[in-house]
Amino acid sequence: MSLEFIDHELVFIKWRDAVGTASRFDSESLASLALVINTNVGWLAHENEDRVVLVSGVSTSGEVDALVIPLGDIIERIPVQGKKGKGKRKR
C-alpha cells in the first residue's frame, strides 16, 4: 500500500460546484437556480495555477480517491495539518 500522500499537507476546502438536475424548469424560475457549496478534507497531492488535487483515501492496492478542484471555485482553505517530515510514522 502506498501511503506517500499521508506525508502531504492535510487541508479543509470549501468550494463552489455546478449543479446538474434531471428536472425541467420554466423560464421564470431559472434565476433561482444556484451553485452548491461543497466541503472536502484531504491530502494536497498537487497544485498549480488552475487547480488543486485532493486525495481523500488510499486503498491497500495503492489506488487513491482524488478530487480536482478549480482554484477559482475555492471559497475557503484551512490547513488541518502541515506537511510531515521524513521521520518514523506512528501506527
N, C-alpha and C positions, 0 to 999 in steps of 0.2 A: 504494500500500500504506500502510495506517495503522499507524504504529508508536507511537501515543500510549501504549500500555501499557508500553513499554520504559522510560518515564520514571517508572513507579510502583516501589514497593518490591518487590524480589525476595525471596521467603520460602520456607523449607522448612517444610512442615507434616506432622505425623504425626497421624492421626486414626482413630477407630473407625467402622466401617461395618457395616451389616447384611449378612447372607449369605442369598442365595436358593439353593435347591437343588431339583433335579428328583427327588432320591431320596426315598424314603419311609422313615420311621423307626418303630421300635416305641417304645412309650411310655416304656420304661425308659431308652432312650438319649437322650431329649430333653434331659436335664440336661447332656449332654456337648457340645451344640452351643454355639458361641461366635461372637462378633463377630470380624471380621478387622481388622487394623491396616494402613492404607494410608499411604504416604508420597508426597507430591507437592511439586514445586517449581514456582513460577510467580510472575507479577506480581500483586500485590494490587490488583485492579481496583475492588473495593467492599467495604465492611464496615459492618455495623450491629449492633444488639444481638442479632440472631438468627443471622447468618451471615457468612461471607466468600465473595467470588467471586474465584477464582484463574484467571488466564489463563495457559495453558501454551504457546500457539502462536498465531501470526498468519500468515494466508496472504497471498499477493500481491493477492488480491481484497479484502482488508480484513476478511474473516471471522476470528473467533477461536475457539480451543478453550478453553472455560470449564468450570469445575467449581464447584458451590455446596456449601460445607461448613458444616454447622451448628456454631455456636460451641461448644455444649455437648459436641460429639464430638471437639474438638481436644485431643490429649494433649500435644503439643509444637509450639512455633512458634519458628523461629530465623530472624532476618533474615540474608539472604545478602548483600544489597546494599541500601543505603538509597535513598531517592527521589532521582532525578537532578535537577540544576538545568536551567536553560533554555539552557545553553551549547551549543557545537557538539558533535556526536556524532562520535566516531572510527569509521571504517568499516574 
